Amino acid sequence: MLYISHLLLDQPGVYGKITYKIPFFYRKSWLCYLNPTRDGGIEFAFIRGHELSNDSGLLISRGRKQVMGITFYDVREIPYDSIAEIIHEAILLDEQATKNPKSASDRSAS
């Protein structure tokens, strides 16, 4: 989780916060989150995953309409170039967001 957290927090304007007892990462809106799985993995999920190109084919919906993610079991499994590309695309998508689902005052209150 720390490895991916550092990748995200190194991006301009991205910050993290514990929401729903797991780490979420924000910019203008929710970008993604890290969620421990029951089988010992970590799911790296993107809130607007259905809007990402998913050229690498790594993101899986698991029956969800918007969220798509990838589960890792070991930091050595993480394909840095593909993950960096997905993160950058999610940030670009967030930049184009016209409506912020949570206002700044809502973020500071949670």
MMTF fields as JSON, N, C-alpha, C and O atoms, coordinates in Angstrom:
{
  "mmtfVersion": "1.0.0",
  "mmtfProducer": "UNKNOWN",
  "numBonds": 439,
  "numAtoms": 440,
  "numGroups": 110,
  "numChains": 1,
  "numModels": 1,
  "chainsPerModel": [1],
  "groupsPerChain": [110],
  "chainIdList": ["A"],
  "bondAtomList": [4, 2, 8, 6, 12, 10, 16, 14, 20, 18, 24, 22, 28, 26, 32, 30, 36, 34, 40, 38, 44, 42, 48, 46, 52, 50, 56, 54, 60, 58, 64, 62, 68, 66, 72, 70, 76, 74, 80, 78, 84, 82, 88, 86, 92, 90, 96, 94, 100, 98, 104, 102, 108, 106, 112, 110, 116, 114, 120, 118, 124, 122, 128, 126, 132, 130, 136, 134, 140, 138, 144, 142, 148, 146, 152, 150, 156, 154, 160, 158, 164, 162, 168, 166, 172, 170, 176, 174, 180, 178, 184, 182, 188, 186, 192, 190, 196, 194, 200, 198, 204, 202, 208, 206, 212, 210, 216, 214, 220, 218, 224, 222, 228, 226, 232, 230, 236, 234, 240, 238, 244, 242, 248, 246, 252, 250, 256, 254, 260, 258, 264, 262, 268, 266, 272, 270, 276, 274, 280, 278, 284, 282, 288, 286, 292, 290, 296, 294, 300, 298, 304, 302, 308, 306, 312, 310, 316, 314, 320, 318, 324, 322, 328, 326, 332, 330, 336, 334, 340, 338, 344, 342, 348, 346, 352, 350, 356, 354, 360, 358, 364, 362, 368, 366, 372, 370, 376, 374, 380, 378, 384, 382, 388, 386, 392, 390, 396, 394, 400, 398, 404, 402, 408, 406, 412, 410, 416, 414, 420, 418, 424, 422, 428, 426, 432, 430, 436, 434],
  "bondOrderList": [1, 1, 1, 1, 1, 1, 1, 1, 1, 1, 1, 1, 1, 1, 1, 1, 1, 1, 1, 1, 1, 1, 1, 1, 1, 1, 1, 1, 1, 1, 1, 1, 1, 1, 1, 1, 1, 1, 1, 1, 1, 1, 1, 1, 1, 1, 1, 1, 1, 1, 1, 1, 1, 1, 1, 1, 1, 1, 1, 1, 1, 1, 1, 1, 1, 1, 1, 1, 1, 1, 1, 1, 1, 1, 1, 1, 1, 1, 1, 1, 1, 1, 1, 1, 1, 1, 1, 1, 1, 1, 1, 1, 1, 1, 1, 1, 1, 1, 1, 1, 1, 1, 1, 1, 1, 1, 1, 1, 1],
  "groupList": [{"groupName": "MET", "atomNameList": ["N", "CA", "C", "O"], "elementList": ["N", "C", "C", "O"], "formalChargeList": [0, 0, 0, 0], "bondAtomList": [1, 0, 2, 1, 3, 2], "bondOrderList": [1, 1, 2], "singleLetterCode": "M", "chemCompType": "L-PEPTIDE LINKING"}, {"groupName": "LEU", "atomNameList": ["N", "CA", "C", "O"], "elementList": ["N", "C", "C", "O"], "formalChargeList": [0, 0, 0, 0], "bondAtomList": [1, 0, 2, 1, 3, 2], "bondOrderList": [1, 1, 2], "singleLetterCode": "L", "chemCompType": "L-PEPTIDE LINKING"}, {"groupName": "TYR", "atomNameList": ["N", "CA", "C", "O"], "elementList": ["N", "C", "C", "O"], "formalChargeList": [0, 0, 0, 0], "bondAtomList": [1, 0, 2, 1, 3, 2], "bondOrderList": [1, 1, 2], "singleLetterCode": "Y", "chemCompType": "L-PEPTIDE LINKING"}, {"groupName": "ILE", "atomNameList": ["N", "CA", "C", "O"], "elementList": ["N", "C", "C", "O"], "formalChargeList": [0, 0, 0, 0], "bondAtomList": [1, 0, 2, 1, 3, 2], "bondOrderList": [1, 1, 2], "singleLetterCode": "I", "chemCompType": "L-PEPTIDE LINKING"}, {"groupName": "SER", "atomNameList": ["N", "CA", "C", "O"], "elementList": ["N", "C", "C", "O"], "formalChargeList": [0, 0, 0, 0], "bondAtomList": [1, 0, 2, 1, 3, 2], "bondOrderList": [1, 1, 2], "singleLetterCode": "S", "chemCompType": "L-PEPTIDE LINKING"}, {"groupName": "HIS", "atomNameList": ["N", "CA", "C", "O"], "elementList": ["N", "C", "C", "O"], "formalChargeList": [0, 0, 0, 0], "bondAtomList": [1, 0, 2, 1, 3, 2], "bondOrderList": [1, 1, 2], "singleLetterCode": "H", "chemCompType": "L-PEPTIDE LINKING"}, {"groupName": "ASP", "atomNameList": ["N", "CA", "C", "O"], "elementList": ["N", "C", "C", "O"], "formalChargeList": [0, 0, 0, 0], "bondAtomList": [1, 0, 2, 1, 3, 2], "bondOrderList": [1, 1, 2], "singleLetterCode": "D", "chemCompType": "L-PEPTIDE LINKING"}, {"groupName": "GLN", "atomNameList": ["N", "CA", "C", "O"], "elementList": ["N", "C", "C", "O"], "formalChargeList": [0, 0, 0, 0], "bondAtomList": [1, 0, 2, 1, 3, 2], "bondOrderList": [1, 1, 2], "singleLetterCode": "Q", "chemCompType": "L-PEPTIDE LINKING"}, {"groupName": "PRO", "atomNameList": ["N", "CA", "C", "O"], "elementList": ["N", "C", "C", "O"], "formalChargeList": [0, 0, 0, 0], "bondAtomList": [1, 0, 2, 1, 3, 2], "bondOrderList": [1, 1, 2], "singleLetterCode": "P", "chemCompType": "L-PEPTIDE LINKING"}, {"groupName": "GLY", "atomNameList": ["N", "CA", "C", "O"], "elementList": ["N", "C", "C", "O"], "formalChargeList": [0, 0, 0, 0], "bondAtomList": [1, 0, 2, 1, 3, 2], "bondOrderList": [1, 1, 2], "singleLetterCode": "G", "chemCompType": "PEPTIDE LINKING"}, {"groupName": "VAL", "atomNameList": ["N", "CA", "C", "O"], "elementList": ["N", "C", "C", "O"], "formalChargeList": [0, 0, 0, 0], "bondAtomList": [1, 0, 2, 1, 3, 2], "bondOrderList": [1, 1, 2], "singleLetterCode": "V", "chemCompType": "L-PEPTIDE LINKING"}, {"groupName": "LYS", "atomNameList": ["N", "CA", "C", "O"], "elementList": ["N", "C", "C", "O"], "formalChargeList": [0, 0, 0, 0], "bondAtomList": [1, 0, 2, 1, 3, 2], "bondOrderList": [1, 1, 2], "singleLetterCode": "K", "chemCompType": "L-PEPTIDE LINKING"}, {"groupName": "THR", "atomNameList": ["N", "CA", "C", "O"], "elementList": ["N", "C", "C", "O"], "formalChargeList": [0, 0, 0, 0], "bondAtomList": [1, 0, 2, 1, 3, 2], "bondOrderList": [1, 1, 2], "singleLetterCode": "T", "chemCompType": "L-PEPTIDE LINKING"}, {"groupName": "PHE", "atomNameList": ["N", "CA", "C", "O"], "elementList": ["N", "C", "C", "O"], "formalChargeList": [0, 0, 0, 0], "bondAtomList": [1, 0, 2, 1, 3, 2], "bondOrderList": [1, 1, 2], "singleLetterCode": "F", "chemCompType": "L-PEPTIDE LINKING"}, {"groupName": "ARG", "atomNameList": ["N", "CA", "C", "O"], "elementList": ["N", "C", "C", "O"], "formalChargeList": [0, 0, 0, 0], "bondAtomList": [1, 0, 2, 1, 3, 2], "bondOrderList": [1, 1, 2], "singleLetterCode": "R", "chemCompType": "L-PEPTIDE LINKING"}, {"groupName": "TRP", "atomNameList": ["N", "CA", "C", "O"], "elementList": ["N", "C", "C", "O"], "formalChargeList": [0, 0, 0, 0], "bondAtomList": [1, 0, 2, 1, 3, 2], "bondOrderList": [1, 1, 2], "singleLetterCode": "W", "chemCompType": "L-PEPTIDE LINKING"}, {"groupName": "CYS", "atomNameList": ["N", "CA", "C", "O"], "elementList": ["N", "C", "C", "O"], "formalChargeList": [0, 0, 0, 0], "bondAtomList": [1, 0, 2, 1, 3, 2], "bondOrderList": [1, 1, 2], "singleLetterCode": "C", "chemCompType": "L-PEPTIDE LINKING"}, {"groupName": "ASN", "atomNameList": ["N", "CA", "C", "O"], "elementList": ["N", "C", "C", "O"], "formalChargeList": [0, 0, 0, 0], "bondAtomList": [1, 0, 2, 1, 3, 2], "bondOrderList": [1, 1, 2], "singleLetterCode": "N", "chemCompType": "L-PEPTIDE LINKING"}, {"groupName": "GLU", "atomNameList": ["N", "CA", "C", "O"], "elementList": ["N", "C", "C", "O"], "formalChargeList": [0, 0, 0, 0], "bondAtomList": [1, 0, 2, 1, 3, 2], "bondOrderList": [1, 1, 2], "singleLetterCode": "E", "chemCompType": "L-PEPTIDE LINKING"}, {"groupName": "ALA", "atomNameList": ["N", "CA", "C", "O"], "elementList": ["N", "C", "C", "O"], "formalChargeList": [0, 0, 0, 0], "bondAtomList": [1, 0, 2, 1, 3, 2], "bondOrderList": [1, 1, 2], "singleLetterCode": "A", "chemCompType": "L-PEPTIDE LINKING"}],
  "groupTypeList": [0, 1, 2, 3, 4, 5, 1, 1, 1, 6, 7, 8, 9, 10, 2, 9, 11, 3, 12, 2, 11, 3, 8, 13, 13, 2, 14, 11, 4, 15, 1, 16, 2, 1, 17, 8, 12, 14, 6, 9, 9, 3, 18, 13, 19, 13, 3, 14, 9, 5, 18, 1, 4, 17, 6, 4, 9, 1, 1, 3, 4, 14, 9, 14, 11, 7, 10, 0, 9, 3, 12, 13, 2, 6, 10, 14, 18, 3, 8, 2, 6, 4, 3, 19, 18, 3, 3, 5, 18, 19, 3, 1, 1, 6, 18, 7, 19, 12, 11, 17, 8, 11, 4, 19, 4, 6, 14, 4, 19, 4],
  "groupIdList": [1, 2, 3, 4, 5, 6, 7, 8, 9, 10, 11, 12, 13, 14, 15, 16, 17, 18, 19, 20, 21, 22, 23, 24, 25, 26, 27, 28, 29, 30, 31, 32, 33, 34, 35, 36, 37, 38, 39, 40, 41, 42, 43, 44, 45, 46, 47, 48, 49, 50, 51, 52, 53, 54, 55, 56, 57, 58, 59, 60, 61, 62, 63, 64, 65, 66, 67, 68, 69, 70, 71, 72, 73, 74, 75, 76, 77, 78, 79, 80, 81, 82, 83, 84, 85, 86, 87, 88, 89, 90, 91, 92, 93, 94, 95, 96, 97, 98, 99, 100, 101, 102, 103, 104, 105, 106, 107, 108, 109, 110],
  "secStructList": [7, 2, 2, 2, 2, 2, 2, 2, 2, 6, 1, 6, 6, 7, 3, 3, 3, 3, 3, 6, 6, 3, 3, 3, 3, 3, 1, 1, 1, 3, 3, 3, 3, 3, 3, 3, 7, 6, 6, 1, 7, 3, 3, 3, 3, 3, 6, 6, 4, 4, 4, 1, 7, 7, 6, 6, 1, 7, 7, 5, 7, 6, 6, 7, 1, 1, 7, 3, 3, 3, 3, 3, 1, 1, 4, 4, 4, 7, 7, 2, 2, 2, 2, 2, 2, 2, 2, 2, 2, 2, 2, 2, 2, 2, 2, 6, 7, 1, 1, 7, 1, 1, 7, 2, 2, 2, 2, 2, 2, 7],
  "xCoordList": [0.824, 0.0, 0.872, 0.539, 1.982, 2.86, 3.446, 3.561, 3.813, 4.399, 3.431, 3.805, 2.189, 1.2, 0.856, 0.672, 0.77, 0.508, 1.558, 1.229, 2.819, 3.9, 3.798, 4.043, 3.44, 3.257, 2.199, 2.372, 1.111, 0.017, 0.372, 0.127, 0.948, 1.233, 2.37, 2.55, 3.138, 4.182, 3.587, 4.287, 2.302, 1.648, 1.182, 0.699, 1.323, 0.922, -0.556, -1.423, -0.824, -2.191, -2.921, -4.059, -2.299, -2.96, -2.693, -1.561, -3.743, -3.59, -4.427, -5.381, -4.059, -4.742, -5.466, -5.134, -6.461, -7.236, -7.945, -8.384, -8.052, -8.778, -10.276, -10.772, -10.975, -12.414, -12.985, -12.438, -14.059, -14.64, -13.602, -13.628, -12.704, -11.665, -10.597, -9.86, -10.506, -9.449, -8.856, -9.493, -7.636, -7.039, -7.651, -7.633, -8.191, -8.686, -7.721, -7.057, -7.646, -6.777, -7.613, -8.444, -7.375, -8.187, -7.336, -6.113, -7.994, -7.445, -8.594, -8.826, -9.32, -10.563, -11.693, -12.608, -11.615, -12.626, -11.919, -10.692, -12.678, -12.088, -11.436, -12.07, -10.176, -9.464, -9.516, -9.943, -9.07, -8.899, -8.805, -8.79, -8.742, -8.568, -7.804, -7.681, -7.296, -6.612, -7.431, -7.748, -7.772, -8.638, -8.049, -7.875, -7.739, -7.263, -8.353, -9.523, -7.973, -8.938, -8.871, -7.888, -9.907, -9.976, -8.89, -8.489, -8.418, -7.43, -5.992, -5.078, -5.784, -4.43, -3.876, -2.708, -4.666, -4.21, -4.609, -5.222, -4.255, -4.637, -5.275, -4.654, -6.511, -7.143, -6.857, -7.099, -6.347, -6.09, -7.209, -7.176, -8.208, -9.433, -9.588, -9.279, -10.071, -10.283, -11.776, -12.546, -12.176, -13.582, -14.243, -15.353, -13.574, -14.124, -13.446, -13.171, -13.187, -12.483, -13.138, -12.451, -14.465, -15.177, -14.9, -15.161, -14.372, -14.046, -12.586, -12.2, -11.785, -10.376, -10.234, -11.062, -9.186, -9.008, -8.699, -9.082, -8.018, -7.626, -6.881, -7.101, -6.003, -5.209, -4.402, -4.192, -3.952, -3.147, -4.001, -3.477, -5.314, -6.19, -6.103, -6.633, -5.443, -5.26, -6.512, -6.746, -7.315, -8.456, -9.642, -9.987, -10.254, -11.382, -12.539, -12.333, -13.758, -14.913, -15.499, -16.056, -15.394, -15.975, -17.48, -18.008, -18.14, -19.572, -19.998, -21.193, -19.047, -19.375, -19.586, -18.989, -20.436, -20.762, -19.712, -19.469, -19.091, -18.132, -16.719, -15.773, -16.576, -15.258, -14.618, -15.252, -13.335, -12.545, -11.218, -10.696, -10.682, -9.445, -8.616, -8.984, -7.486, -6.564, -6.111, -5.874, -5.991, -5.576, -4.147, -3.794, -3.336, -1.942, -1.744, -2.39, -0.847, -0.529, 0.913, 1.291, 1.705, 3.114, 3.554, 3.177, 4.331, 4.781, 5.559, 5.586, 6.184, 6.949, 6.039, 6.513, 4.741, 3.781, 3.349, 2.791, 3.598, 3.063, 3.826, 5.022, 3.149, 3.799, 3.852, 2.885, 4.984, 5.118, 4.648, 3.851, 5.12, 4.774, 3.267, 2.703, 2.618, 1.175, 0.403, -0.556, 0.823, 0.146, 0.345, -0.596, 1.543, 1.809, 0.94, 0.437, 0.763, -0.08, -1.541, -2.211, -2.026, -3.411, -3.597, -4.603, -2.641, -2.709, -2.759, -3.587, -1.889, -1.872, -3.179, -3.684, -3.721, -4.995, -6.118, -6.972, -6.124, -7.145, -7.026, -8.038, -5.804, -5.595, -6.098, -6.746, -5.812, -6.318, -7.843, -8.46, -8.442, -9.892, -10.445, -11.466, -9.766, -10.167, -10.041, -10.87, -9.014, -8.824, -10.007, -10.381, -10.591, -11.707, -13.038, -14.07, -13.028, -14.271, -14.938, -14.31, -16.206, -16.943, -17.701, -18.032, -17.976, -18.719, -17.956, -17.606, -17.697, -16.997, -18.024, -18.894, -17.954, -18.953, -18.949, -19.962, -17.838, -17.766, -17.116, -16.07, -17.729, -17.131, -15.952, -15.782, -15.139, -13.958, -14.365, -13.656, -15.489, -15.92, -16.354, -16.156, -16.943, -17.31, -16.068, -16.05, -15.025, -13.785, -13.135, -12.641, -13.125, -12.457, -13.258, -12.697, -14.574, -15.418, -15.377, -15.709, -14.974, -14.979, -13.714, -13.576],
  "yCoordList": [-1.188, 0.0, 1.257, 2.259, 1.186, 2.358, 2.707, 3.882, 1.701, 1.937, 2.717, 3.72, 2.247, 2.916, 4.286, 5.246, 4.379, 5.68, 6.696, 7.836, 6.293, 7.211, 7.6, 8.753, 6.648, 6.969, 8.052, 8.986, 7.921, 8.883, 10.231, 11.274, 10.209, 11.461, 12.247, 13.425, 11.617, 12.324, 13.132, 13.935, 12.924, 13.643, 15.015, 15.129, 16.052, 17.399, 17.477, 17.045, 18.028, 18.265, 17.069, 17.207, 15.904, 14.714, 14.63, 14.797, 14.37, 14.189, 12.993, 12.606, 12.425, 11.246, 11.529, 12.458, 10.71, 10.847, 9.52, 8.849, 9.152, 7.938, 8.248, 9.131, 7.512, 7.645, 6.229, 5.352, 6.001, 4.657, 3.639, 2.473, 4.094, 3.264, 2.743, 1.818, 3.32, 2.945, 4.219, 5.272, 4.137, 5.334, 5.664, 4.858, 6.876, 7.442, 8.528, 9.151, 8.753, 9.79, 10.729, 10.304, 12.02, 13.075, 14.05, 14.098, 14.802, 15.989, 16.983, 17.644, 17.116, 17.888, 17.034, 17.547, 15.758, 14.809, 13.506, 13.425, 12.506, 11.203, 10.622, 10.521, 10.245, 9.596, 8.08, 7.365, 7.613, 6.185, 5.854, 6.74, 4.568, 4.122, 2.814, 2.127, 2.484, 1.214, 0.438, 0.956, -0.792, -1.576, -2.963, -3.714, -3.316, -4.676, -5.694, -5.483, -6.782, -7.825, -8.947, -9.079, -9.735, -10.835, -11.889, -12.582, -12.003, -13.046, -12.545, -13.196, -11.385, -10.901, -9.964, -9.583, -9.584, -8.657, -7.231, -6.958, -6.337, -4.935, -4.572, -4.716, -4.102, -3.632, -2.152, -1.365, -1.777, -0.393, -0.033, -0.424, 0.717, 0.945, 2.414, 3.303, 2.651, 4.001, 4.283, 3.526, 5.38, 5.746, 5.864, 5.37, 6.506, 6.681, 5.719, 6.072, 4.519, 3.529, 3.208, 2.919, 3.256, 2.957, 3.988, 3.734, 5.156, 6.201, 6.147, 6.86, 5.317, 5.192, 4.276, 3.391, 4.489, 3.703, 2.236, 1.361, 1.96, 0.598, -0.112, -1.299, 0.608, 0.035, -1.181, -2.112, -1.171, -2.278, -3.5, -4.607, -3.307, -4.415, -4.838, -5.886, -4.039, -4.395, -4.185, -4.924, -3.182, -2.817, -3.753, -4.071, -4.185, -5.109, -4.48, -3.887, -4.607, -3.966, -4.787, -4.206, -6.087, -6.97, -6.697, -6.744, -6.417, -6.185, -4.786, -4.508, -3.909, -2.534, -1.692, -1.956, -0.678, 0.149, 1.22, 1.551, 1.763, 2.857, 2.467, 2.692, 1.891, 1.597, 0.414, -0.61, 0.591, -0.514, -0.537, 0.51, -1.72, -1.807, -3.015, -3.835, -3.086, -4.207, -4.632, -3.789, -5.922, -6.446, -6.968, -7.703, -6.565, -7.009, -7.793, -7.526, -8.761, -9.562, -9.354, -9.744, -8.742, -8.501, -7.259, -7.076, -6.424, -5.18, -5.461, -4.626, -6.617, -6.97, -7.257, -7.299, -7.454, -7.707, -6.422, -6.475, -5.284, -4.027, -3.579, -3.3, -3.509, -3.027, -1.497, -0.827, -0.962, 0.475, 1.314, 2.234, 1.018, 1.847, 1.874, 2.935, 0.721, 0.657, 1.389, 2.105, 1.207, 1.873, 3.381, 4.141, 3.822, 5.257, 5.859, 6.973, 5.127, 5.594, 5.724, 6.699, 4.742, 4.775, 5.948, 6.654, 6.152, 7.272, 8.593, 9.448, 8.772, 10.023, 10.233, 11.353, 9.172, 9.297, 9.67, 10.493, 9.071, 9.401, 10.858, 11.517, 11.367, 12.775, 13.68, 14.692, 13.336, 14.13, 14.132, 15.166, 13.0, 12.903, 13.781, 14.449, 13.769, 14.603, 16.084, 16.889, 16.446, 17.844, 18.328, 19.499, 17.426, 17.777, 17.753, 18.089, 17.358, 17.27, 18.631, 19.626, 18.661, 19.923, 20.073, 21.185, 18.954, 19.013, 18.233, 17.073, 18.859, 18.226, 17.525, 18.194, 16.187, 15.474, 15.839, 15.668, 16.332, 16.765, 18.131, 18.346, 19.033, 20.378, 20.354, 19.4, 21.385, 21.469, 21.426, 20.829, 22.043, 22.03, 20.628, 20.252, 19.845, 18.463, 17.612, 16.766, 17.84, 17.055, 17.322, 16.393, 18.578, 18.9, 18.434, 18.242, 18.249, 17.826, 16.325, 15.878, 15.512, 14.073, 13.559, 12.355],
  "zCoordList": [0.0, 0.0, 0.0, -0.634, 0.715, 0.781, -0.581, -0.928, -1.342, -2.66, -3.55, -4.158, -3.62, -4.467, -3.888, -4.635, -2.574, -1.938, -2.339, -2.665, -2.319, -2.713, -4.187, -4.543, -5.041, -6.465, -6.633, -7.416, -5.897, -6.001, -5.398, -6.005, -4.206, -3.502, -4.141, -3.835, -5.021, -5.774, -6.932, -7.549, -7.229, -8.327, -7.829, -6.703, -8.655, -8.232, -7.861, -8.62, -6.694, -6.251, -5.671, -5.223, -5.666, -5.128, -3.633, -3.178, -2.886, -1.446, -1.011, -1.686, 0.106, 0.609, 1.898, 2.634, 2.155, 3.374, 3.635, 2.701, 4.897, 5.242, 5.179, 5.878, 4.334, 4.166, 4.148, 3.48, 4.862, 4.96, 5.445, 5.051, 6.291, 6.933, 5.971, 6.313, 4.78, 3.833, 3.226, 3.269, 2.658, 2.047, 0.682, -0.248, 0.602, -0.652, -1.088, -0.259, -2.391, -2.936, -3.777, -4.58, -3.578, -4.154, -4.952, -4.814, -5.765, -6.415, -6.427, -5.415, -7.525, -7.518, -6.941, -6.298, -7.177, -6.709, -6.336, -6.395, -5.958, -5.633, -6.884, -7.934, -6.765, -7.873, -7.737, -8.644, -6.576, -6.394, -4.909, -4.054, -4.629, -3.251, -3.227, -4.241, -2.059, -1.823, -0.807, 0.264, -1.134, -0.275, -0.057, -1.017, 1.188, 1.455, 1.121, 1.442, 0.487, 0.144, 1.176, 1.906, 1.223, 2.204, 1.986, 2.921, 0.741, 0.433, 0.52, 0.014, 1.162, 1.401, 0.348, 0.428, -0.627, -1.655, -1.333, -0.301, -2.222, -2.145, -3.471, -4.524, -3.425, -4.652, -4.809, -3.895, -5.957, -6.332, -7.295, -8.462, -6.81, -7.573, -7.937, -7.144, -9.149, -9.668, -9.713, -10.304, -9.082, -8.972, -10.348, -10.547, -11.28, -12.637, -13.614, -14.761, -13.149, -13.945, -15.27, -16.25, -15.312, -16.555, -17.64, -18.816, -17.256, -18.222, -18.677, -19.603, -18.04, -18.412, -19.625, -19.84, -20.414, -21.633, -21.345, -22.122, -20.25, -19.87, -20.991, -21.233, -21.672, -22.761, -22.313, -23.09, -21.063, -20.55, -20.223, -20.095, -20.087, -19.74, -18.287, -17.917, -17.453, -16.049, -15.201, -14.245, -15.546, -14.716, -14.953, -16.091, -13.849, -13.893, -13.126, -12.067, -13.657, -13.019, -11.871, -10.94, -11.902, -10.893, -10.717, -9.606, -11.824, -11.801, -11.376, -11.284, -11.117, -10.719, -11.965, -13.008, -11.856, -13.015, -13.284, -14.444, -12.264, -12.454, -12.056, -12.811, -10.891, -10.329, -11.042, -11.296, -11.357, -11.908, -11.16, -10.777, -10.956, -10.202, -10.57, -11.411, -9.904, -10.071, -8.682, -7.816, -8.473, -7.174, -7.272, -8.194, -6.294, -6.21, -4.928, -3.914, -4.983, -3.809, -3.358, -2.253, -4.217, -3.899, -4.664, -5.821, -4.036, -4.67, -5.953, -6.857, -6.038, -7.249, -8.439, -9.574, -8.203, -9.285, -9.988, -11.084, -9.378, -9.882, -11.133, -11.058, -12.271, -13.499, -13.477, -13.839, -13.05, -12.817, -14.005, -13.823, -15.21, -16.372, -16.623, -16.888, -16.541, -16.775, -15.682, -15.966, -14.438, -13.317, -13.405, -13.174, -13.732, -13.87, -14.969, -14.825, -16.064, -17.172, -16.729, -17.067, -15.977, -15.492, -14.522, -14.588, -13.636, -12.681, -13.431, -13.118, -14.41, -15.173, -15.93, -16.001, -16.49, -17.2, -16.227, -16.558, -15.032, -14.032, -13.601, -13.366, -13.496, -13.136, -14.257, -13.987, -15.495, -16.628, -16.653, -16.911, -16.391, -16.339, -15.215, -15.379, -14.086, -12.95, -13.285, -12.86, -14.042, -14.464, -15.287, -15.224, -16.056, -16.923, -16.192, -16.773, -14.921, -14.144, -14.069, -13.708, -14.412, -14.358, -13.057, -12.646, -12.411, -11.153, -10.107, -10.323, -8.981, -7.878, -6.994, -6.435, -6.845, -6.071, -4.588, -3.909, -4.085, -2.698, -2.674, -3.287, -1.978, -1.882, -0.941, -0.183, -0.979, -0.118, 1.345, 2.155, 1.71, 3.108, 3.533, 4.688, 2.62, 2.93, 3.169, 4.063, 2.362, 2.506, 3.849, 4.488, 4.293, 5.545, 6.746, 7.825, 6.577, 7.697, 7.933, 9.031, 6.923, 7.104, 7.707, 7.919]
}
